[in-house]
Amino acid sequence: MEINLWLRPVLNNDLPIFFTQQKDPDANQMAAFTSRDPSDQEAFNSHWQKIMVSDTVIIRTIVFEEQVAGYVLSYLDEGKPEVGYWIGKEFWGKGIATRALAEFLSSANTTRPIYAHTAKDNQASKRVLEKCGFCVIKEMIGFANARGKEIEELLLVLNEF
Ligand SMILES: CC(C)(COP(=O)(O)OP(=O)(O)OC[C@H]1O[C@@H](n2cnc3c(N)ncnc32)[C@H](O)[C@@H]1OP(=O)(O)O)[C@@H](O)C(=O)NCCC(=O)NCCS
């Protein structure tokens, strides 16, 4: 099914929408490896001010049917490129993350290999990654802020363009 979706650079007006989306308790539970306090507006602002001007971060706003549905990004984690994404809850289950990540990987200037981390029980995120060609290469344990404990985590890689 064709999805009416496009990616564009992030505008300042998108930030309040991202902030609301990243505060959602269900989304936090799912993502697990979140910021320490997703309702901390100051921490959110300073994080986004930093990443929006960083040379090593590429971020795109996902626009679905003229609405800001979320974002997709790549950044360096200990020198290795990694992808991430966050979709507003009202947009879940429409194929948006899969399509946006696929589009991002083919259009943004990303390198390979490129990595992703996800909570092992975040089935939706694991599926998004696998549908875009990522494979699990490692399982580990990490501290998940949103759950206040250590949980199982997966590391995935995409080698091909
Ligand atoms: C994870 C997330 C990005 C998925 O976005 P989405 O747009 O709903 O994903 P898609 O619609 O592209 O679905 C991808 C696949 O996951 C499956 N899926 C979606 N929600 C699911 C759920 N709650 N449980 C299990 N599978 C699910 C879909 O069925 C689809 O698989 P299929 O094609 O085999 O049917 C979104 O839920 C989100 O932003 N969550 C909060 C933040 C987060 O977890 N970010 C990722 C951190 S690693």
Ligand as a Chemical Component Dictionary entry (heavy atoms), coordinates in Angstrom:
data_LIG
# 
_chem_comp.id                   LIG 
_chem_comp.type                 NON-POLYMER 
_chem_comp.pdbx_formal_charge   0 
_chem_comp.three_letter_code    LIG 
# 
loop_
_chem_comp_atom.comp_id 
_chem_comp_atom.atom_id 
_chem_comp_atom.alt_atom_id 
_chem_comp_atom.type_symbol 
_chem_comp_atom.charge 
_chem_comp_atom.model_Cartn_x 
_chem_comp_atom.model_Cartn_y 
_chem_comp_atom.model_Cartn_z 
_chem_comp_atom.pdbx_ordinal 
LIG C1  C1  C 0 8.536  1.245  17.348 1  
LIG C2  C2  C 0 7.804  2.226  16.444 2  
LIG C3  C3  C 0 8.844  3.153  15.813 3  
LIG C4  C4  C 0 7.036  1.463  15.368 4  
LIG O1  O1  O 0 6.438  2.426  14.502 5  
LIG P1  P1  P 0 5.231  2.046  13.519 6  
LIG O2  O2  O 0 5.131  3.158  12.526 7  
LIG O3  O3  O 0 4.030  1.706  14.300 8  
LIG O4  O4  O 0 5.828  0.733  12.818 9  
LIG P2  P2  P 0 5.286  0.057  11.478 10 
LIG O5  O5  O 0 3.830  0.400  11.330 11 
LIG O6  O6  O 0 6.224  0.408  10.388 12 
LIG O7  O7  O 0 5.336  -1.494 11.868 13 
LIG C5  C5  C 0 6.472  -2.267 11.711 14 
LIG C6  C6  C 0 6.187  -3.693 12.100 15 
LIG O8  O8  O 0 6.013  -3.807 13.514 16 
LIG C7  C7  C 0 4.800  -4.463 13.799 17 
LIG N1  N1  N 0 4.260  -3.856 15.018 18 
LIG C8  C8  C 0 3.791  -2.602 15.161 19 
LIG N2  N2  N 0 3.423  -2.398 16.448 20 
LIG C9  C9  C 0 3.661  -3.567 17.092 21 
LIG C10 C10 C 0 3.518  -3.981 18.450 22 
LIG N3  N3  N 0 3.051  -3.154 19.382 23 
LIG N4  N4  N 0 3.879  -5.250 18.755 24 
LIG C11 C11 C 0 4.385  -6.089 17.830 25 
LIG N5  N5  N 0 4.562  -5.733 16.535 26 
LIG C12 C12 C 0 4.193  -4.494 16.182 27 
LIG C13 C13 C 0 3.925  -4.204 12.601 28 
LIG O9  O9  O 0 2.893  -5.180 12.508 29 
LIG C14 C14 C 0 4.932  -4.269 11.484 30 
LIG O10 O10 O 0 5.276  -5.620 11.171 31 
LIG P3  P3  P 0 4.605  -6.407 9.929  32 
LIG O11 O11 O 0 4.847  -5.562 8.720  33 
LIG O12 O12 O 0 5.340  -7.689 9.944  34 
LIG O13 O13 O 0 3.143  -6.502 10.243 35 
LIG C15 C15 C 0 6.784  3.086  17.267 36 
LIG O14 O14 O 0 5.910  2.231  17.957 37 
LIG C16 C16 C 0 7.450  4.012  18.273 38 
LIG O15 O15 O 0 7.899  5.102  17.924 39 
LIG N6  N6  N 0 7.510  3.573  19.554 40 
LIG C17 C17 C 0 8.073  4.376  20.639 41 
LIG C18 C18 C 0 9.534  4.730  20.440 42 
LIG C19 C19 C 0 10.401 3.540  20.090 43 
LIG O16 O16 O 0 10.202 2.428  20.548 44 
LIG N7  N7  N 0 11.404 3.839  19.256 45 
LIG C20 C20 C 0 12.362 2.842  18.858 46 
LIG C21 C21 C 0 13.445 2.753  19.878 47 
LIG S1  S1  S 0 14.637 1.511  19.451 48 
# 
loop_
_chem_comp_bond.comp_id 
_chem_comp_bond.atom_id_1 
_chem_comp_bond.atom_id_2 
_chem_comp_bond.value_order 
_chem_comp_bond.pdbx_ordinal 
LIG C1  C2  SING 1  
LIG C2  C3  SING 2  
LIG C2  C4  SING 3  
LIG C2  C15 SING 4  
LIG C4  O1  SING 5  
LIG O1  P1  SING 6  
LIG P1  O2  DOUB 7  
LIG P1  O3  SING 8  
LIG P1  O4  SING 9  
LIG O4  P2  SING 10 
LIG P2  O5  DOUB 11 
LIG P2  O6  SING 12 
LIG P2  O7  SING 13 
LIG O7  C5  SING 14 
LIG C5  C6  SING 15 
LIG C6  O8  SING 16 
LIG C6  C14 SING 17 
LIG O8  C7  SING 18 
LIG C7  N1  SING 19 
LIG C7  C13 SING 20 
LIG N1  C8  SING 21 
LIG N1  C12 SING 22 
LIG C8  N2  DOUB 23 
LIG N2  C9  SING 24 
LIG C9  C10 SING 25 
LIG C9  C12 DOUB 26 
LIG C10 N3  SING 27 
LIG C10 N4  DOUB 28 
LIG N4  C11 SING 29 
LIG C11 N5  DOUB 30 
LIG N5  C12 SING 31 
LIG C13 O9  SING 32 
LIG C13 C14 SING 33 
LIG C14 O10 SING 34 
LIG O10 P3  SING 35 
LIG P3  O11 DOUB 36 
LIG P3  O12 SING 37 
LIG P3  O13 SING 38 
LIG C15 O14 SING 39 
LIG C15 C16 SING 40 
LIG C16 O15 DOUB 41 
LIG C16 N6  SING 42 
LIG N6  C17 SING 43 
LIG C17 C18 SING 44 
LIG C18 C19 SING 45 
LIG C19 O16 DOUB 46 
LIG C19 N7  SING 47 
LIG N7  C20 SING 48 
LIG C20 C21 SING 49 
LIG C21 S1  SING 50 
# 
